[in-house]
Amino acid sequence: MFSIHKYLLEIEDRQEISMPEGARIIKVGLDTKSQPCIWAIVNTFHKTTDRIICIYATGQVNMDIDFDDYVGSFNLLDCTWHVFE
């Protein structure tokens, strides 16, 4: 069964998020409590797997970014944060 799920994010360079295999990330942003989140379409019958999510601030130097895996950006704490998988 397919549904849209919300996954909370921490402001960290790298984190693991468990979601069902094949989940498709459709949005990144702040929820109604100003918490950074990812929303994804998931098949609730699939087993979960860990996905690596990286968050970097504008101007932050990091050479490990694969720009093909950009998910989205959001503004928080006077900064724009960019999310990659």
Secondary structure, DSSP 8 states (H G I E B T S, - for coil): -EEEEEEE--SSSEEEEEEETT-EEEEEEE-TTS-EEEEEEEETTS-EEEEEEEEEETT---TT--GGGEEEEEEETTEEEEEE-
